[in-house]
Amino acid sequence: MSKIWSFVNDLKVKKNHKITMFIWLTTILYGLTGGLIWLLIGRIFLPGTEWLICFMGYPAIFIGFFGGILYLYNHEFA
């Protein structure tokens, strides 16, 4: 997450926009990562669209959204 924050922090936008962009990027990144894992492994063992939604949704919400918020709370940014 620090690499994502350093990328967002280098942009010339307001602090509130940086925070919002960081949360969106982490949520999308971890959702896509879950989808990729489902394509590699889950499609064979757990076929179906509902499993794809689970593989994408849980990492996006818990790791991406809530993890991004916790990352921002635990770090001081100027």
PASEBA-1860 file (N, C-alpha, C; in nm, 3 decimals):
! residues 78
1> MSKIWSFV> 0.081/-0.118/0.000/0.000/0.000/0.000/0.086/0.126/0.000 ~ 0.208/0.112/0.049/0.294/0.230/0.051/0.331/0.274/-0.089 ~ 0.344/0.181/-0.183/0.375/0.217/-0.321/0.256/0.289/-0.385 ~ 0.136/0.243/-0.353/0.018/0.310/-0.407/0.008/0.451/-0.349 ~ 0.035/0.465/-0.217/0.028/0.596/-0.157/0.135/0.689/-0.213 ~ 0.256/0.640/-0.235/0.361/0.726/-0.289/0.326/0.771/-0.430 ~ 0.261/0.684/-0.510/0.216/0.723/-0.643/0.111/0.833/-0.634 ~ 0.013/0.814/-0.546/-0.095/0.912/-0.532/-0.042/1.041/-0.470
9> NDLKVKKN> 0.049/1.030/-0.376/0.101/1.147/-0.307/0.182/1.238/-0.400 ~ 0.241/1.181/-0.505/0.320/1.261/-0.599/0.233/1.343/-0.694 ~ 0.105/1.316/-0.699/0.015/1.390/-0.788/-0.011/1.530/-0.732 ~ -0.036/1.624/-0.820/-0.060/1.763/-0.780/-0.210/1.788/-0.763 ~ -0.267/1.727/-0.660/-0.409/1.747/-0.628/-0.421/1.773/-0.478 ~ -0.541/1.813/-0.435/-0.564/1.841/-0.294/-0.555/1.715/-0.211 ~ -0.529/1.735/-0.081/-0.511/1.622/0.010/-0.635/1.534/0.015 ~ -0.754/1.594/0.019/-0.877/1.515/0.024/-0.893/1.428/-0.101
17> HKITMFIW> -0.855/1.483/-0.216/-0.863/1.405/-0.340/-0.762/1.291/-0.341 ~ -0.646/1.315/-0.282/-0.545/1.209/-0.273/-0.596/1.093/-0.189 ~ -0.659/1.125/-0.077/-0.711/1.021/0.012/-0.821/0.941/-0.059 ~ -0.913/1.012/-0.125/-1.020/0.944/-0.197/-0.965/0.857/-0.309 ~ -0.869/0.909/-0.382/-0.809/0.833/-0.492/-0.737/0.710/-0.439 ~ -0.669/0.723/-0.326/-0.599/0.609/-0.266/-0.697/0.499/-0.229 ~ -0.808/0.535/-0.165/-0.908/0.436/-0.126/-0.965/0.367/-0.248 ~ -0.998/0.443/-0.352/-1.051/0.383/-0.475/-0.951/0.289/-0.540
25> LTTILYGL> -0.825/0.333/-0.548/-0.723/0.250/-0.614/-0.698/0.120/-0.538 ~ -0.690/0.126/-0.405/-0.667/0.003/-0.329/-0.786/-0.092/-0.341 ~ -0.907/-0.037/-0.339/-1.026/-0.122/-0.352/-1.029/-0.190/-0.488 ~ -1.003/-0.116/-0.593/-1.004/-0.173/-0.728/-0.890/-0.273/-0.746 ~ -0.772/-0.239/-0.696/-0.656/-0.328/-0.711/-0.680/-0.463/-0.643 ~ -0.730/-0.462/-0.521/-0.751/-0.589/-0.452/-0.871/-0.664/-0.507 ~ -0.969/-0.594/-0.560/-1.079/-0.662/-0.629/-1.031/-0.734/-0.753 ~ -0.949/-0.667/-0.831/-0.893/-0.730/-0.951/-0.799/-0.845/-0.917
33> TGGLIWLL> -0.726/-0.831/-0.808/-0.639/-0.940/-0.763/-0.721/-1.063/-0.726 ~ -0.831/-1.043/-0.657/-0.920/-1.155/-0.624/-0.978/-1.220/-0.748 ~ -1.014/-1.137/-0.847/-1.064/-1.191/-0.973/-0.959/-1.271/-1.047 ~ -0.835/-1.226/-1.042/-0.726/-1.300/-1.106/-0.703/-1.434/-1.036 ~ -0.710/-1.435/-0.904/-0.695/-1.562/-0.831/-0.807/-1.658/-0.868 ~ -0.930/-1.605/-0.881/-1.040/-1.691/-0.921/-1.018/-1.746/-1.061 ~ -0.967/-1.664/-1.153/-0.940/-1.712/-1.289/-0.835/-1.823/-1.290 ~ -0.734/-1.812/-1.205/-0.627/-1.910/-1.203/-0.665/-2.038/-1.130
41> IGRIFLPG> -0.735/-2.026/-1.018/-0.761/-2.142/-0.934/-0.910/-2.173/-0.923 ~ -0.988/-2.073/-0.891/-1.127/-2.095/-0.857/-1.215/-2.138/-0.971 ~ -1.182/-2.098/-1.091/-1.266/-2.134/-1.205/-1.275/-2.285/-1.223 ~ -1.170/-2.355/-1.186/-1.168/-2.500/-1.199/-1.246/-2.566/-1.085 ~ -1.219/-2.522/-0.962/-1.276/-2.586/-0.844/-1.409/-2.524/-0.801 ~ -1.427/-2.395/-0.825/-1.548/-2.325/-0.780/-1.607/-2.246/-0.897 ~ -1.665/-2.314/-0.994/-1.718/-2.242/-1.110/-1.846/-2.166/-1.073 ~ -1.871/-2.063/-1.146/-1.993/-1.986/-1.126/-1.965/-1.840/-1.098
49> TEWLICFM> -2.058/-1.758/-1.138/-2.043/-1.614/-1.122/-2.046/-1.572/-0.976 ~ -2.124/-1.643/-0.894/-2.131/-1.606/-0.752/-1.997/-1.623/-0.682 ~ -1.919/-1.721/-0.723/-1.785/-1.739/-0.666/-1.691/-1.628/-0.713 ~ -1.706/-1.585/-0.837/-1.625/-1.474/-0.886/-1.654/-1.349/-0.806 ~ -1.781/-1.324/-0.778/-1.818/-1.206/-0.699/-1.759/-1.216/-0.558 ~ -1.762/-1.335/-0.499/-1.703/-1.353/-0.366/-1.552/-1.333/-0.368 ~ -1.486/-1.390/-0.469/-1.341/-1.376/-0.480/-1.299/-1.232/-0.504 ~ -1.382/-1.154/-0.571/-1.350/-1.014/-0.595/-1.398/-0.923/-0.483
57> GYPAIFIG> -1.514/-0.953/-0.428/-1.576/-0.863/-0.332/-1.510/-0.861/-0.196 ~ -1.483/-0.978/-0.140/-1.425/-0.982/-0.007/-1.287/-0.916/0.000 ~ -1.194/-0.946/-0.091/-1.066/-0.875/-0.084/-1.080/-0.725/-0.110 ~ -1.170/-0.688/-0.201/-1.187/-0.545/-0.232/-1.236/-0.469/-0.109 ~ -1.335/-0.523/-0.039/-1.390/-0.453/0.076/-1.299/-0.460/0.197 ~ -1.257/-0.581/0.232/-1.182/-0.596/0.357/-1.036/-0.553/0.346 ~ -0.967/-0.595/0.243/-0.826/-0.558/0.230/-0.813/-0.421/0.165 ~ -0.887/-0.397/0.056/-0.873/-0.272/-0.016/-0.934/-0.153/0.056
65> FFGGILYL> -1.063/-0.160/0.086/-1.132/-0.046/0.145/-1.094/-0.026/0.291 ~ -1.123/-0.127/0.375/-1.093/-0.113/0.517/-0.943/-0.110/0.544 ~ -0.866/-0.189/0.471/-0.721/-0.187/0.486/-0.661/-0.053/0.446 ~ -0.715/0.006/0.340/-0.669/0.138/0.299/-0.700/0.244/0.403 ~ -0.818/0.236/0.462/-0.854/0.332/0.568/-0.763/0.314/0.688 ~ -0.738/0.189/0.728/-0.648/0.166/0.841/-0.505/0.211/0.809 ~ -0.463/0.194/0.687/-0.330/0.241/0.646/-0.320/0.393/0.662 ~ -0.423/0.463/0.619/-0.422/0.609/0.631/-0.429/0.654/0.776
73> YNHEFA> -0.503/0.583/0.859/-0.510/0.618/1.000/-0.379/0.596/1.072 ~ -0.303/0.497/1.032/-0.179/0.463/1.102/-0.055/0.538/1.052 ~ -0.072/0.624/0.955/0.041/0.698/0.903/0.010/0.848/0.904 ~ 0.111/0.927/0.930/0.093/1.071/0.924/0.141/1.121/0.789 ~ 0.060/1.203/0.729/0.092/1.257/0.598/0.085/1.408/0.605 ~ 0.179/1.472/0.541/0.181/1.619/0.542/0.094/1.676/0.433
END
